[in-house]
Amino acid sequence: MRLLLASLLCISAAPAHAAPCGEAVSHGLRAAAIDERLEISLEDGRRLRLAGLEPPRASAADPVRPARTRDQVRGWLMRPGLTVALELLAATPDRWSRLPARLFAPGGDGSLQSVGEALVEAGLARVEIDPLARPCLRPLLALEAKARREKLGLWTDPAFAVMSAAGRDALALRAGEVLLVEGRVTEIGSTASRAYLNFGPIRTVDFAATVARNNVAAFEKSGASLQSLIGRTVRLRGLMETQFGPQIELMDPEAIEISLRPGD
């Protein structure tokens, strides 16, 4: 526990990212409770979710990961006398009474660091494609890629490995899970309701990614032209569905990463 806490403190000594990612605007707050989803209750009664972070998930190799990660974060953020700072990303809570936020805490040198960035960089959490956290997603994804290359934390667990788009049978076994899938886009197809990134010749058998027709413009506007992906190796992030073969629906342009180093 002490070694893991020291690792977090070392990471959190790095300088926080500057705008447009945002900075803390509320200071001197105290964490009262942290649960296994890393949702944080403040002493003032507000309940936070860390925007851009996927809650810890158990696996066959590590069934107690959520509880252990919670305890590690408690050890960092709930030390006597420690206060945290906050940037709210929405003014009203969601249906579960949570406010999406970025949280900042003192690092080893006393400077404030994003808690989310520290957790991702330590391999204690994966990035979630969260529209509210969009300005911060690319820095988070870069930190995640670094942790994955260095095989830190959850990245030693096969359950979180980047999967091959060619492994359609293995993908089909992971229905209902958020996966990272990497492969070469062979063609772009379309129907009246969807655009398809195909990774093999048979769309309902081979892996494919889909984009709702009313969402295609958002991808084009972001610079993620679907046609430009033909022949490219990409890494996709999303929920695996198998009703029409192994598929991931892409809800946000940030769910597509151009892979310059396959397997990162």
Wavefront OBJ file of the C-alpha trace (Angstrom):
o trace
v 0.000 0.000 0.000
v 2.783 2.446 0.906
v 4.608 1.692 -2.354
v 1.463 2.271 -4.425
v 0.690 5.515 -2.590
v 4.260 6.683 -3.144
v 3.850 5.918 -6.845
v 0.715 8.054 -7.018
v 2.387 10.899 -5.179
v 5.386 10.751 -7.492
v 3.165 10.898 -10.563
v 1.075 13.665 -9.068
v 4.133 15.871 -8.694
v 4.041 16.524 -12.452
v 2.593 19.876 -13.547
v -1.121 19.965 -14.298
v -2.246 20.430 -17.881
v -3.075 23.988 -18.850
v -6.111 25.304 -20.708
v -8.099 24.270 -22.688
v -8.206 21.298 -20.347
v -9.212 23.570 -17.476
v -8.042 24.364 -13.974
v -9.429 24.061 -10.480
v -11.751 26.896 -9.492
v -12.894 25.664 -6.062
v -10.251 25.029 -3.415
v -10.034 23.898 0.208
v -12.490 21.008 -0.142
v -12.309 17.691 1.712
v -13.226 14.216 0.527
v -15.598 12.433 2.922
v -16.022 9.094 1.127
v -14.836 7.219 -1.975
v -16.570 4.113 -3.326
v -15.499 1.275 -5.622
v -16.563 3.226 -8.714
v -14.214 6.018 -7.601
v -17.190 8.295 -7.031
v -16.245 10.848 -4.401
v -18.455 12.451 -1.772
v -17.254 15.785 -0.444
v -17.804 16.981 3.108
v -20.099 19.694 1.732
v -22.479 16.972 0.505
v -21.732 17.031 -3.213
v -21.115 13.713 -4.970
v -18.643 13.638 -7.866
v -17.749 11.336 -10.685
v -14.318 11.736 -12.237
v -15.122 12.707 -15.824
v -13.176 10.832 -18.478
v -12.405 7.842 -16.248
v -13.933 4.386 -16.514
v -14.809 2.911 -13.103
v -12.469 0.085 -12.032
v -13.655 -3.318 -13.205
v -12.981 -6.728 -11.702
v -11.586 -9.529 -13.846
v -10.836 -13.213 -13.482
v -7.196 -12.345 -12.794
v -8.053 -9.640 -10.256
v -11.547 -9.975 -8.760
v -10.874 -7.400 -6.020
v -9.481 -4.641 -8.262
v -12.347 -2.155 -7.584
v -11.992 -2.428 -3.803
v -8.208 -2.285 -3.896
v -8.184 0.743 -6.204
v -10.717 2.495 -3.968
v -8.482 1.879 -0.947
v -5.438 3.240 -2.801
v -7.302 6.414 -3.755
v -8.631 6.799 -0.214
v -5.056 6.567 1.049
v -4.107 9.445 -1.209
v -7.118 11.775 -0.965
v -8.355 11.212 2.574
v -5.165 11.799 4.510
v -5.605 13.984 7.618
v -5.515 17.663 6.763
v -5.471 17.154 2.995
v -7.765 19.318 0.899
v -8.667 18.959 -2.758
v -9.668 21.367 -5.507
v -12.400 21.063 -8.078
v -13.443 21.976 -11.600
v -17.106 21.163 -12.277
v -17.921 20.233 -15.883
v -21.710 20.625 -15.520
v -23.857 22.756 -13.255
v -26.486 20.131 -12.502
v -26.098 16.541 -11.290
v -27.010 13.506 -13.362
v -29.806 11.034 -12.559
v -27.586 9.416 -9.913
v -26.995 12.791 -8.186
v -23.379 12.934 -9.384
v -21.614 16.022 -10.656
v -19.068 15.406 -13.435
v -15.810 16.943 -12.385
v -12.060 17.088 -12.540
v -10.498 16.785 -9.112
v -7.075 18.088 -8.115
v -4.953 17.103 -5.127
v -1.490 18.034 -3.834
v 1.342 15.933 -5.176
v 4.704 15.154 -3.652
v 5.969 18.711 -4.191
v 2.713 20.331 -3.056
v 1.582 21.377 -6.546
v -1.921 20.485 -7.663
v -2.354 17.628 -10.116
v -5.394 16.134 -11.788
v -6.426 13.033 -9.868
v -7.761 11.472 -13.074
v -4.453 11.958 -14.883
v -2.521 10.466 -11.969
v -4.758 7.388 -11.880
v -4.532 6.808 -15.632
v -0.781 7.311 -15.680
v -0.361 4.802 -12.830
v -2.437 2.215 -14.702
v -5.179 2.314 -12.070
v -7.935 3.433 -14.457
v -8.805 3.435 -18.155
v -10.031 6.412 -20.116
v -13.757 6.684 -20.789
v -14.865 8.614 -23.879
v -16.888 11.253 -22.066
v -18.154 14.245 -24.068
v -18.025 16.444 -20.970
v -14.311 15.731 -20.621
v -13.515 16.128 -24.329
v -10.896 18.916 -23.937
v -8.929 16.595 -21.619
v -9.330 13.308 -23.464
v -6.232 13.503 -25.646
v -3.875 14.144 -22.706
v -5.577 11.299 -20.846
v -5.267 8.961 -23.842
v -1.570 9.798 -24.131
v -1.049 8.950 -20.461
v -3.006 5.735 -20.900
v -0.853 4.715 -23.874
v 2.272 5.300 -21.781
v 0.942 3.151 -18.931
v -0.024 0.437 -21.421
v 3.448 0.410 -22.993
v 5.036 0.186 -19.555
v 2.549 -2.515 -18.445
v 1.509 -0.674 -15.314
v -1.427 -1.647 -13.131
v -4.399 -3.077 -14.988
v -2.370 -3.266 -18.226
v -0.749 -6.485 -17.000
v -4.221 -8.100 -16.983
v -5.228 -9.958 -20.186
v -8.814 -8.758 -19.708
v -7.714 -5.226 -20.630
v -5.375 -6.061 -23.498
v -5.942 -4.402 -26.868
v -7.752 -6.991 -28.995
v -7.227 -7.724 -32.665
v -10.049 -6.859 -35.053
v -9.175 -10.082 -36.887
v -10.082 -12.202 -33.851
v -13.822 -12.206 -34.459
v -14.471 -15.312 -32.321
v -12.578 -13.881 -29.350
v -14.429 -10.571 -29.752
v -17.804 -12.305 -29.838
v -17.064 -13.820 -26.424
v -16.686 -10.335 -24.914
v -20.197 -9.025 -25.636
v -21.301 -6.359 -23.184
v -17.750 -5.241 -22.311
v -15.991 -2.007 -23.186
v -13.008 -3.071 -25.288
v -10.049 -1.616 -27.136
v -9.910 -3.149 -30.621
v -7.179 -2.540 -33.167
v -7.078 -3.389 -36.846
v -6.940 -2.160 -40.416
v -10.026 -0.563 -41.941
v -10.708 -2.332 -45.246
v -13.680 -0.272 -46.451
v -16.432 2.130 -45.429
v -19.999 1.016 -45.982
v -23.348 2.612 -45.278
v -27.058 2.023 -44.876
v -29.902 4.494 -44.462
v -29.211 4.706 -40.724
v -25.503 3.973 -40.271
v -21.991 4.215 -41.622
v -19.735 1.192 -41.169
v -16.007 0.821 -40.742
v -15.421 -2.708 -41.977
v -12.408 -4.758 -40.907
v -13.169 -7.800 -43.052
v -15.151 -8.830 -46.140
v -18.348 -9.988 -44.397
v -19.903 -7.264 -42.280
v -22.185 -9.461 -40.166
v -19.381 -11.948 -39.502
v -16.179 -9.907 -39.357
v -15.627 -7.104 -36.882
v -17.081 -3.705 -37.789
v -17.563 -0.330 -36.145
v -20.690 1.727 -36.707
v -21.510 5.423 -36.620
v -25.129 6.554 -36.523
v -26.021 8.525 -39.644
v -27.024 11.587 -37.597
v -23.611 11.485 -35.907
v -21.417 11.250 -39.014
v -21.271 15.037 -39.390
v -19.729 15.346 -35.920
v -16.936 12.987 -36.975
v -16.317 14.900 -40.188
v -16.319 18.230 -38.355
v -13.728 16.949 -35.870
v -11.388 16.008 -38.693
v -12.036 12.272 -38.300
v -13.207 11.756 -41.887
v -14.386 8.167 -42.144
v -13.262 7.802 -45.769
v -9.748 8.851 -44.788
v -9.506 5.811 -42.507
v -9.591 3.262 -45.338
v -6.333 1.332 -45.242
v -5.326 2.829 -41.892
v -4.653 0.900 -38.705
v -6.852 2.300 -35.970
v -7.635 1.552 -32.345
v -11.275 1.820 -31.338
v -12.888 1.986 -27.913
v -16.453 1.051 -27.139
v -19.059 -1.460 -26.018
v -18.909 -4.789 -27.826
v -22.224 -5.884 -29.323
v -22.852 -9.130 -31.205
v -26.446 -9.018 -32.477
v -25.213 -8.442 -36.053
v -21.729 -9.836 -35.646
v -19.008 -8.319 -33.429
v -19.513 -4.557 -33.560
v -18.700 -1.403 -31.635
v -20.795 1.720 -32.063
v -18.617 4.810 -32.099
v -20.368 7.580 -30.198
v -17.596 10.190 -30.282
v -14.681 10.982 -32.616
v -12.258 10.542 -29.724
v -13.170 6.835 -29.687
v -10.958 6.470 -32.792
v -7.191 6.583 -32.419
v -4.904 6.344 -35.420
v -2.396 3.704 -34.423
v 1.134 4.702 -35.394
v 2.596 1.916 -33.284
v 0.306 -1.147 -33.461
v -0.156 -2.781 -30.101
v 0.552 0.357 -28.008
l 1 2 3 4 5 6 7 8 9 10 11 12 13 14 15 16 17 18 19 20 21 22 23 24 25 26 27 28 29 30 31 32 33 34 35 36 37 38 39 40 41 42 43 44 45 46 47 48 49 50 51 52 53 54 55 56 57 58 59 60 61 62 63 64 65 66 67 68 69 70 71 72 73 74 75 76 77 78 79 80 81 82 83 84 85 86 87 88 89 90 91 92 93 94 95 96 97 98 99 100 101 102 103 104 105 106 107 108 109 110 111 112 113 114 115 116 117 118 119 120 121 122 123 124 125 126 127 128 129 130 131 132 133 134 135 136 137 138 139 140 141 142 143 144 145 146 147 148 149 150 151 152 153 154 155 156 157 158 159 160 161 162 163 164 165 166 167 168 169 170 171 172 173 174 175 176 177 178 179 180 181 182 183 184 185 186 187 188 189 190 191 192 193 194 195 196 197 198 199 200 201 202 203 204 205 206 207 208 209 210 211 212 213 214 215 216 217 218 219 220 221 222 223 224 225 226 227 228 229 230 231 232 233 234 235 236 237 238 239 240 241 242 243 244 245 246 247 248 249 250 251 252 253 254 255 256 257 258 259 260 261 262 263 264
